[in-house]
Amino acid sequence: MPAKVMDDPDLRRVLDALAPHPAFVVGGAVRNALLGEPVDDIDIATAARPDQTTALAVAAGLKSVPTGIEHGTVTVVANGRPFEVTTFRRDVETFGRRAVVAFSDDLSEDAMRRDFTMNALYARPDGAVIDPVGGLPDLRARRLRFVGDPDARITEDYLRILRFFRFHARYGRAGAADAGALAACARHADGLAGISRERIGAEMRKLLSAPDPSEAVRLMEDAGVLDIALPGARAAGLAALIEAEPGAVCPRTPEDISAKKNDWPLRLASLGSEDAASALRLSKGEARVQEELRFGATLAEAAYRLGESRARQIAALRASRGQDLRADWRDEIAFAAGRRFPLSAADVMPQLQGPAVGRGLRAAEAAWIESGFVMPAPGLIDVALLAGENA
């Protein structure tokens, strides 16, 4: 393990506090450190029982919070940073998302209940990595593989089907998906029906946020998983969208930069599901974005009504679907986004009153957009008055 991870002073305080018992950094922190990727949360596995962890933390002047005490997890806080410390466990009985566990003194038993081999790596306090289930070769090959029997791992928790594709998108190498794992995911795809839509939505957001999730989504479709997770979705447009993204959504404004950091909504729209909002339990704001991305008028009108960034995303979607864009579409969008309709209700009153005002202004705005946003105000007033008076 890299020294910059293991020499973290806050981590050292927690590991030193647990020193009377075997304790290891485990899971994602080890995986990411070995891959040279950022390490965020650091989890610790130990032979200490939860009450022992709590007592040792308090004795070392650390705060302890019983966040998952029935499953052996105590959150130990050092210098304001939380570290989840969990007792070695083995499954006694599993019920999909729930399990009855027993505490263990055996690291190997703990490893066997984890999902993927690359997530079942342990690092001792001195940085040496322990690999009970063959995760290191898989990590080097960027190959995602279930621990032990894939059917058993999936039936313990059907959400692991989606996690398999999400982790493959994030850590796997193209073309290296494990055939046995894929076959198991296909066999048990119907098990996702028992998973809450909120959890499915959370996994899909993370999957679509990977640098390039197109292969993972295609594999999901091939395995019969995609249509269960997101009814009506098709993978074909995603790869084309990702290829189109740099030209259509490349950061240029602060709004663009923000959108580029979180482009999963655009990728979700490329899958073509008409029911994404309910299937993934999208928030009202997320659902509104999906509606905006389906905007059917010209790119210029999209930029005028929705803003430059959203119009460029719509352009990316259209390009990914094989629609031809004007050679100057970027300039078209930039120009339209800065236009402001030159009329207000005062310009057509008192000639128009009541509902006729709105009717007239809508007709004038449509004519102004049709003109390329250049029709002058006198002509627009004429259009508004004619439309308002002749309803």
Secondary structure as UniProt FT lines:
FT   HELIX           3..6
FT   HELIX           9..17
FT   TURN            18..20
FT   STRAND          23..26
FT   HELIX           28..35
FT   STRAND          43..46
FT   HELIX           50..59
FT   TURN            60..61
FT   STRAND          63..68
FT   HELIX           69..71
FT   STRAND          73..78
FT   TURN            79..80
FT   STRAND          81..87
FT   STRAND          89..95
FT   TURN            96..97
FT   STRAND          98..103
FT   HELIX           107..112
FT   HELIX           117..119
FT   STRAND          122..123
FT   TURN            125..126
FT   STRAND          129..130
FT   TURN            132..133
FT   HELIX           135..141
FT   HELIX           150..156
FT   HELIX           159..171
FT   TURN            174..175
FT   HELIX           179..187
FT   HELIX           189..194
FT   HELIX           197..208
FT   HELIX           214..222
FT   TURN            223..224
FT   HELIX           226..229
FT   TURN            231..232
FT   HELIX           236..249
FT   HELIX           254..261
FT   HELIX           264..270
FT   TURN            274..275
FT   HELIX           276..279
FT   TURN            280..281
FT   HELIX           284..293
FT   HELIX           299..306
FT   HELIX           308..320
FT   TURN            321..322
FT   TURN            327..328
FT   HELIX           329..337
FT   HELIX           345..348
FT   TURN            349..351
FT   HELIX           355..370
FT   TURN            371..372
FT   HELIX           377..389
//
